Amino acid sequence: MNASSFPSCQVGDFQVTALSDGFMSASLDLLSGIATADAASIQYHAGIAEPGNIHINCYLIRGRGRTILVDAGTGGLNKAGGELKTNLAAVGVSQDDVDTVLLTHCHPDHIGGLLDAERRPVFEHAKLLLHYREADYWRDDEKLNMASERGQRNFRLARQTLDTYAHNVRFFNEENIAEGISPVWLPGHTPGHCGFRIDSDERSLLIWGDIVHYPYIQTAQPAATILFDADPAQAEDTRKKILAQAVREKWLIAGMHLGQVGFAGIFKTEGGYAIALPEE
């Protein structure tokens, strides 16, 4: 696969490229707030061949002398994804070229690619940036003890990753990460879940992390939440607000589970919202 095979857009001085990390197997039964049959019907009419699979994206931002990666995929954990390293190389970027990794949050399909098989940092020269509330959540022993067995594995991975990168971890509130790139706090999926907005005079792009896992379903019915949400009610509220703002301000959207198309617009429908793919 060559560099031109990857979806890309230009926002001001920054070129943003969607790099697939592959897929993870899931089930529509993970959703709440929508009947499984209705969710399957939405997927079918959207042309989704495997309705339960969740696609994983990472985003590469290049410009103004910066090489920034947003999330790092799974690293092949649980036999899911793991294609980021190959796809970075395909666009001519080595692991050592990455100067910053922006984290939307610390679930395994977003941070698994930060450590190699020997649990060493993959991006040795990169600063790791995340919201301070995200780090606080994963370091909370009370939350750890309340978690399921699977959840506790996620806590251990997040802690190990943050500890391994400790000398390069930086936290942000609302300040700009670089001129033209700002964090957007989008709580609910996790307490420190964030997106990253890139602005120019011509357009604005929001990389919105995990606002949706099933983009066609959760735009058509924004009340549909997923088992992975730490606070489903807050996640739903955040999703509804950001969808409305995306329509109102005509943002281009990118998302870790938006699909291989990488980028899309959002438009209002009678009962909710819908994805406007670039080729449309």
N, C-alpha and C positions, 0 to 999 in steps of 0.2 A: 504494500500500500504506500503511495507517495503522498507528499504533503498536501497536494490539491484534493485528495480524497476526503479530507477532514473539513467539516463545516467550519466556516470562519467568517468573522465580520470585523469591520473597522469602526472604531468609536473614537473620534478625535485622533490622538497620536497612538492609540493602543490597538493592536491587532489581537483579537480574542479568538481562540481556536478551541473547539470542542473535541476532546480526546476520549474515545470510548475506553472504559476499563472492562467491558464485557457485560455479563448478565449474572443475576442471582435468582435462583428458583424461589418462588413464593406462592402464595395462594390468595385468591380473592376472599377467602374466609377470614383473612387478617383484618378486613374492613369492617367498620361499624357505621351505623347510620344510613345504610343502604342494603337492600336485599341482595344476596349473592347472585341471584338470577338476573336482577336489574343491572348489576355491575358487569356481569358476563355479556349481557345484551349490548351495553355501551361499547365494550371492547370489540365485540363482533362487528358492530356497525362502523367502528373506526378502522376496521381491517387488521386488528391485532390477531396474529395467528396463534400465539401462545399467551392467553389472557392473564395467566398468573405470573409470568416472568417480569422481573423488574430490571430495566436497563440502568447502567451506571455510567455517568459522565464525570470527567474532570475537565477543568478549563485552564488553558495556558494563555497568559496575558503578556504580550511583548510590546515594548515601546519605551521611549525616553531612557534607554539604557537599562531597563529592568526586564528580568525574566521571572515571572510570578506564576505559581501554580495554585489553583484553587481546588483543594481536596486532593487526595492521593489514592482513591480507590481502595480495593480490598487487599491488594498484595497477594491474591490467590487464597485468602483465608476461606476455610470451609468449602474449598473447591469451586469458589465463585470468582468471577472477574479475573483480575490479575494481568490485564493486557496493557496497562498504562506505560510500563517501562518500554515495551516494544513500540508503542505508538509515539512516545516522546522521541525515541530514536528516529522514527520515520519522518518526523518534522525537523530533524537536525538538532535536537536539544539533548544534551547529556544531563545526567543527574547533578553533576557539579556545576552546570550552568544556572541552575535554579537558585535565585538569591533569596526568595521568599515563598513560603507556603502559607496561604490563607486557609483557615479551617472554618467551614460553615458550622460544624459541630463534630463530636467525637465518637460517632457510631462506627463500628468496624468497617463498613463499606466506604468510609470516608478517610479513615486513618490507617487501615491495614497496610497500605502501601508505603507507610513511612518507615517501617522497620524491615530489614531483610530476614532471611531464615535463621541467622545467628543472633537476631534481635539487635542489630546495629543500625544506626541511622542511615537511611538510603540517601537523603539529601543533606550531606554533611555540612555544606557551606550555606545552608538556607536558614533564615530566621523563620520561626514558627509563630504565626499570629492567630490569636483567637480571643473571643470575648471572655472577660474575667469571670462572668457568671458560669460559663461552660466549665472552666477548670474547677471552680468551686463545687459544682454539682458532682463531678466525677471523683473529687477528693473527699466527699462527704461520707463518713463511715456509716452514718445512720441510713443513708440511701443505699449504700452497698449491702448492708445487712438485711434490708427489706426486699432486695431484688431476688428474682428467680435465679436458678442455677445458670441459665443462659445470660441473664442480666449481670450476674456477678462476673462472668467471663468478660463481658463488655467493660465493666468497671476496671478489671485487672489490666486489660489491654490499654485502656485510656491512661491509667496511671503509669504503666510501664513506658508508654510512648512519651508522655509528658516528662517523665523522669529522664529518659534517654536523651531528650532534646533540651533538658533543663537550662543549659548554658545559652541556648538560642531562643528560648520561649519569650515572647512578648505579648502583653495584653492590651486590648484597646477598649475604649468606651464608644464614643461617637466621632472621634477625631478622624480626619482623613488618613488613609494608609499611604497614599501618594497623591500628588496633585492630580485631581480628576478621578480618584478612586476612593469611595467612602463606604464604611460598613453600615448595614441596616439591620438593626436588632429585630428579629422575627421569632419571638419566643413561643413555646408551646410544644413543638416537637421535642426540643430539649430547652432547658432554661436559658442557655446562651446561644441558641441557634441563630445564625446570622446569614444575611445575604450581603452581596457586594455590588455597589452601583457605580457604573462608569459613565461619566457625563461629558458631553461635548456640546458645541453650539447646535449641531445638527440632530443629535439623538441621545437617548439615555438607554443604557442596558442594565438590567438587574439580573445578576446571577443569584437566584433565590433559594439555593440549597434544596431542602426537602419540603417546600411548601406543598408539593404533591409527590406521591409515589406512583400513582396511576393517573397520568395527566388528563386523559379524556374523562375518566370517572370523576375525579375530584374537582375539575372545573365545571362539569355539568351539574354536579351535586356537591357543592363546597362543604356541606355538613358531614360528608363521609370522612371518617378518621381512620387511622391505621393503628394496629396494636403497638407499634414502635413509638407512638406519641407519649411523651412523659406526662403531658397535661392535655388530653384530647379536646376539652372545651376551649382552652386557650389557643391550641393549634387551629381549631376551626375558626375562631374569631380572627386570628392573624391572617389565615388564608382568605377569608372574606374581605378583610380590609385591603390586603395587598392586591387581590384581583381587581377590586374596584379602583384602586389607585393606578394600577397598570393600564386599565382602560381609559381612565380619566386623563392620564398624562402621556398616553400613547407610548409606553415603554416597550422596548424589545426585551424578551424574557429568555433567560437561559436557566437550566435546572439540572441537577444531578440525575434526576429520573425522568427527564423530559423526552428521552428517546434519542435515537441516533441522529435525528435531524438537528439536534443541538440548540437551535434558536427558534423562537416563535413569537407571534403577537397574541394578544388576548382580546376577545370581543364579547360584548354582552349578548345574552340570549334571553328569551322570555323567562326561563326558569333558573338560569344561572349564567355560566360563562362557557366559552369554547376556545379551542386552540386554533390559531390561524397560522398554518405552516408557511414557510417562505415561498415554496413553489406554488402556493395558492394565490 
